[in-house]
Every structure is written in structure tokens, then in C-alpha cells.
Amino acid sequence: MDELTSAISKSHDSAVGRDDIHYQMLKHLPGAALETLLHVLNDISINGPFPESWRTSTIMRVLKAGKDESDPSSYRPIVLTSCICKIMEQMINYRLVWYIEKHKLISSVQYGFRKKPQCY
């Protein structure tokens, strides 16, 4: 439950995926609903299957400031995916990072893409 609530609390409001569930909805779930969500996410990670709707994203193109609308390179893609899927990804990432750090599977001289140790 700590991993779930941490992932939800660290999330930033963003556009929603096809399921129309946004982070504000998740942040305001009552305890019983959080327990149900955790049960569902654990069941998916243990038994599968990964929901088909999470395998699909909507790609929006956003015009870069001051760029020509007729030039395709003037746009940047925004990928809209399920917020619940992103929460599950964060939970899995927490566990992977914890395991890798605990078992010292990354070289002690590797500093990039790690929270600790930091190089100055």
C-alpha cells in the first residue's frame, strides 16, 4: 500500500488516457477503493494479463511555439496513456531500483540516472 500511495502522491496532473481516469480521481480515492486498486494491480502483475487498453496510447501533436504549422517538424508528440498504468509502472520501477541497489548490481562508479549517490 505504501508503494501505491507514494506513486499516487508523487504523480503530477496530466492528460488522461483512453480510460478517462485522471490523477485527481486517484488522489481522492477512499481507503477501501485504494485497497481494491492495489489488489487489482498485484493480480495483474502476478497473473496477468496486462489490460489491452494499457497497450494502446493516443498520440497528440502540439505545435511548438513560434513554428510553422505546415511543417511537420514544428510539432512535438504528446502520448496519452492510462494514469493507472503509469502508477503501476512507478511501483514496478521502485521495486526494481530497490532490488538493484540492495544487491549492488550497478557499478559503484555509475552516477547517471540514479538518485544516490550524487556527483557534484
ChimeraX attribute file (.defattr): number of C-alpha atoms within 10 A of each C-alpha:
attribute: neighborCount
match mode: 1-to-1
recipient: residues
	/A:1	12
	/A:2	8
	/A:3	16
	/A:4	17
	/A:5	16
	/A:6	14
	/A:7	18
	/A:8	22
	/A:9	14
	/A:10	12
	/A:11	17
	/A:12	10
	/A:13	10
	/A:14	12
	/A:15	15
	/A:16	17
	/A:17	21
	/A:18	14
	/A:19	12
	/A:20	12
	/A:21	14
	/A:22	17
	/A:23	21
	/A:24	14
	/A:25	10
	/A:26	19
	/A:27	15
	/A:28	11
	/A:29	12
	/A:30	9
	/A:31	10
	/A:32	9
	/A:33	12
	/A:34	17
	/A:35	14
	/A:36	11
	/A:37	17
	/A:38	17
	/A:39	13
	/A:40	13
	/A:41	20
	/A:42	13
	/A:43	13
	/A:44	14
	/A:45	13
	/A:46	9
	/A:47	9
	/A:48	11
	/A:49	9
	/A:50	13
	/A:51	10
	/A:52	7
	/A:53	13
	/A:54	16
	/A:55	10
	/A:56	14
	/A:57	14
	/A:58	14
	/A:59	13
	/A:60	12
	/A:61	13
	/A:62	12
	/A:63	16
	/A:64	12
	/A:65	8
	/A:66	7
	/A:67	12
	/A:68	12
	/A:69	12
	/A:70	8
	/A:71	9
	/A:72	11
	/A:73	11
	/A:74	15
	/A:75	17
	/A:76	13
	/A:77	11
	/A:78	13
	/A:79	14
	/A:80	16
	/A:81	22
	/A:82	23
	/A:83	25
	/A:84	20
	/A:85	17
	/A:86	15
	/A:87	23
	/A:88	21
	/A:89	13
	/A:90	19
	/A:91	19
	/A:92	14
	/A:93	12
	/A:94	14
	/A:95	13
	/A:96	12
	/A:97	15
	/A:98	12
	/A:99	12
	/A:100	11
	/A:101	15
	/A:102	10
	/A:103	9
	/A:104	10
	/A:105	10
	/A:106	13
	/A:107	8
	/A:108	9
	/A:109	8
	/A:110	11
	/A:111	13
	/A:112	10
	/A:113	7
	/A:114	11
	/A:115	8
	/A:116	9
	/A:117	11
	/A:118	10
	/A:119	8
	/A:120	3
